[in-house]
Amino acid sequence: MRCLGKFCVVGLLAAQASAAVAADMDDNVLRGSFSPEVQGNYVRWDGFTFGGTVGYSNLSTDSGSAAGPLIAYILRNSTLENEFQPSSWTVMPKSVTNSMQYGGFVGYNWQMEQLVFGVDLGYNHPSSLNSQSSDLLTRRVVTSDNITHDVTLNAASSFKLVDYATVRGRVGYAFDYFQPYAMIGAAVGRFNYSTSASVIDVQSLNNVYQGTFAQSSSDGRDNVFMGGLLVGVGLDYAVLPNVFLRAEWEYIAWGSVNGIKSALNTGRAGIGVRF
């Protein structure tokens, strides 16, 4: 190669500098410069977060006493109800239904060395968590007036969790790219329900037929709001400086809705952004 004096020297220096920069960039890429920055032996998790989730839910319901108020109204002021309380008999069995759900969250983290404290608000919408239960119960009782009652109770219920929101407090521990955490909080759910009941009372005295009493009643509402308490555990994993993956299990015990008790188990996965 030909060169003229100082121009050749400048050209050689520029070439060497370019090669050094390229080598440094290659080394940074190979070392993972686009990975989350680890301080000491853990990633920083403080700041605002938001993201989306997808999960699978299991809703268990206990409708055993849901028809009680309807039966009590049907048998109001009767000797049968006063002495044997058919309204307290458990008619319907427990039931379980499953569904996918989709949601999102927004929150904030505070970090003290490796301890991470957080709070978040979430919203979740199940695809279809609609539980159905029905059954009948027959008993023979004799009231104080010597009337024999062959009583048949028939009841059915429908119970749907439309969607729900949560507020959760979290405590986690940061190490490497991971942050396992435990959480506790509260939830508010929106429910639809319907309940129906019928009573058939065949009466006899000394084995002589006296008559049959038969009546039915029903009740139902949409968009009923009820609170619940939640607990759960989870794990966040940092994949980029401001992006993390999330996996968690959450349990919610709901308050009674028209006599129907329910609980929700959910496993979900998600992706979030921290800034």
C-alpha positions in Angstrom: 0.0 0.0 0.0 1.3 3.5 -0.9 0.9 6.4 1.5 2.2 9.9 1.7 3.7 11.0 5.0 1.4 11.9 7.8 -1.7 10.8 5.8 -0.6 7.2 6.0 -0.1 7.4 9.8 -3.6 8.9 10.3 -5.2 6.2 8.1 -3.5 3.4 10.0 -4.6 4.9 13.4 -8.2 5.2 12.2 -8.2 1.6 10.9 -6.9 0.3 14.3 -9.5 2.4 16.2 -12.4 1.0 14.0 -11.1 -2.6 14.6 -11.0 -2.0 18.4 -14.5 -0.6 18.5 -15.9 -3.5 16.4 -14.1 -6.0 18.7 -15.5 -4.3 21.8 -19.1 -4.4 20.3 -18.8 -8.1 19.5 -17.5 -8.8 23.0 -20.5 -6.9 24.5 -23.0 -8.7 22.4 -21.4 -12.1 23.2 -21.5 -11.2 26.9 -25.2 -10.3 26.8 -25.2 -6.5 26.9 -28.9 -6.6 26.1 -29.7 -8.8 29.2 -31.0 -7.3 32.4 -28.3 -5.6 34.5 -27.4 -7.7 37.5 -26.3 -5.6 40.6 -24.3 -7.8 42.9 -26.2 -11.1 42.4 -29.7 -9.8 41.6 -31.7 -7.7 39.2 -33.4 -4.4 40.2 -37.2 -4.7 40.2 -38.3 -1.3 41.5 -40.5 1.0 39.4 -43.9 0.9 37.7 -45.1 -2.3 36.0 -47.8 -3.3 33.6 -48.6 -6.3 31.5 -51.1 -9.0 30.3 -51.9 -12.5 31.5 -53.6 -15.6 30.3 -54.7 -18.3 32.8 -56.9 -21.3 33.6 -59.5 -21.1 36.4 -61.4 -23.6 38.5 -64.6 -22.4 40.1 -66.0 -24.5 42.9 -69.5 -23.7 44.2 -71.7 -24.9 47.0 -75.4 -24.3 46.4 -76.6 -26.7 49.1 -78.5 -24.1 51.0 -79.2 -21.6 48.1 -82.9 -22.7 47.8 -83.5 -22.4 51.6 -85.1 -18.9 51.5 -87.4 -19.9 48.6 -88.5 -23.1 50.5 -89.0 -21.1 53.7 -91.3 -18.7 51.9 -93.3 -21.5 50.3 -93.8 -23.2 53.7 -94.2 -20.0 55.7 -96.5 -20.3 58.8 -96.8 -24.1 58.4 -96.4 -26.7 61.1 -94.1 -28.6 58.7 -91.6 -25.7 58.5 -91.9 -24.8 62.2 -91.1 -28.3 63.4 -88.8 -29.8 60.8 -87.4 -26.8 58.9 -87.3 -28.3 55.3 -85.7 -24.9 54.3 -82.5 -26.0 56.1 -82.2 -29.3 54.3 -79.3 -29.5 51.9 -80.8 -30.2 48.5 -78.2 -29.4 45.8 -74.7 -30.8 45.5 -71.4 -29.0 45.1 -70.3 -28.4 41.5 -67.1 -27.4 39.7 -66.5 -25.7 36.4 -63.3 -24.7 34.5 -62.5 -22.0 32.0 -59.7 -20.0 30.4 -59.3 -16.4 31.5 -57.6 -13.3 30.2 -56.5 -10.2 32.1 -54.0 -7.4 32.8 -52.3 -5.7 35.7 -50.6 -2.4 36.6 -48.5 -1.9 39.7 -45.4 -0.5 41.5 -42.4 -2.1 43.2 -40.1 -0.8 46.0 -36.8 -2.6 46.5 -34.6 -2.7 49.6 -31.5 -4.7 48.5 -32.9 -8.1 47.7 -36.4 -7.6 49.3 -39.0 -6.4 46.8 -42.4 -5.0 48.0 -45.1 -4.4 45.5 -48.7 -3.6 45.0 -50.8 -4.1 41.9 -54.3 -3.8 40.5 -55.6 -6.5 38.2 -58.6 -7.2 36.0 -59.6 -10.7 34.7 -62.3 -11.9 32.4 -63.1 -15.7 32.3 -64.3 -17.1 29.0 -67.1 -19.1 30.7 -67.3 -19.8 34.4 -71.0 -20.9 34.6 -71.8 -23.5 37.3 -75.0 -25.5 37.3 -76.4 -27.6 40.1 -79.8 -29.4 40.6 -81.2 -32.3 42.6 -84.2 -33.4 44.6 -84.7 -34.7 48.2 -87.5 -36.8 49.6 -88.2 -37.3 53.3 -91.1 -38.6 55.4 -91.9 -36.8 58.7 -94.8 -36.8 61.1 -95.8 -33.5 62.7 -97.3 -33.0 66.1 -100.8 -33.1 64.7 -100.2 -36.7 63.6 -100.1 -35.8 59.9 -97.6 -37.8 57.9 -95.8 -35.7 55.3 -94.1 -37.2 52.3 -92.0 -34.1 51.3 -90.2 -33.8 48.0 -87.9 -30.8 47.5 -86.7 -30.0 44.0 -84.1 -27.3 43.5 -81.8 -25.9 40.7 -79.3 -23.1 40.5 -77.1 -21.4 37.9 -74.1 -19.3 39.0 -71.7 -17.4 36.7 -68.6 -15.3 37.4 -68.6 -12.6 34.8 -65.3 -10.9 35.6 -63.4 -9.6 38.6 -60.8 -7.0 39.8 -58.1 -7.5 42.4 -55.8 -5.4 44.6 -52.8 -7.3 45.8 -49.8 -6.7 48.1 -46.7 -8.7 47.3 -43.4 -9.5 49.0 -40.6 -11.0 46.9 -36.9 -11.9 47.1 -34.6 -11.0 44.2 -31.8 -13.3 43.2 -30.0 -13.5 39.8 -32.8 -12.9 37.2 -35.6 -14.3 39.4 -38.1 -12.9 41.9 -40.3 -15.4 43.7 -43.1 -13.7 45.7 -46.1 -14.3 48.0 -49.2 -12.1 47.8 -52.4 -11.3 49.8 -55.2 -9.0 48.9 -58.9 -8.5 48.0 -61.1 -9.0 45.0 -64.5 -7.8 43.8 -66.4 -10.0 41.4 -69.4 -9.6 39.2 -71.9 -12.5 39.3 -75.1 -13.6 37.6 -77.3 -16.2 39.5 -80.7 -17.8 39.3 -82.3 -20.3 41.8 -85.6 -22.2 41.7 -87.3 -24.5 44.2 -90.5 -26.5 44.4 -92.1 -28.3 47.3 -94.5 -31.2 47.0 -96.1 -32.3 50.3 -98.3 -35.4 50.2 -100.3 -35.6 53.5 -102.0 -38.5 55.1 -103.5 -39.3 58.5 -103.5 -42.9 59.7 -102.6 -44.0 56.2 -105.6 -42.1 54.8 -104.7 -39.6 52.0 -105.5 -36.0 53.1 -104.3 -34.0 50.1 -101.2 -32.7 48.3 -99.6 -29.3 48.7 -97.4 -28.2 45.7 -95.8 -24.8 45.1 -92.7 -23.4 43.4 -90.7 -20.2 43.5 -87.7 -18.7 41.8 -85.2 -15.9 42.2 -82.4 -14.5 40.0 -80.3 -11.4 39.4 -77.5 -10.2 37.0 -74.5 -8.1 37.8 -74.4 -8.7 41.5 -71.1 -7.5 43.1 -69.4 -9.5 45.9 -66.0 -9.2 47.6 -63.5 -11.9 48.4 -60.1 -12.5 50.0 -57.2 -13.8 48.0 -53.8 -15.4 48.6 -51.2 -16.7 46.2 -47.6 -17.2 45.1 -45.7 -16.3 41.9 -42.4 -16.0 40.1 -41.1 -13.2 37.9 -38.1 -13.8 35.5 -36.3 -10.9 33.9 -35.6 -11.5 30.2 -34.7 -8.0 29.1 -33.7 -4.9 31.1 -37.4 -3.8 31.3 -39.3 -6.9 30.3 -40.2 -9.9 32.5 -42.2 -13.1 32.4 -44.6 -14.1 35.1 -46.1 -17.3 36.5 -48.4 -17.5 39.5 -51.2 -19.3 41.4 -54.0 -17.4 43.0 -56.8 -18.5 45.3 -59.9 -16.3 46.0 -62.6 -17.2 48.6 -65.8 -15.3 47.6 -68.5 -14.1 50.0 -71.9 -15.8 49.8 -74.1 -14.7 46.8 -77.7 -15.5 47.5 -76.6 -18.5 49.7 -74.2 -19.8 47.1 -70.6 -20.1 48.3 -67.7 -20.2 45.9 -64.0 -20.3 45.6 -61.7 -19.7 42.6 -58.3 -21.3 41.9 -56.3 -19.8 39.0 -53.0 -20.6 37.4 -51.7 -18.0 35.0 -48.8 -16.9 32.9 -48.0 -13.4 31.7 -45.5 -10.9 30.4 -44.8 -7.4 31.8 -42.9 -4.3 31.3 -41.0 -2.3 34.1 -40.1 1.4 33.8 
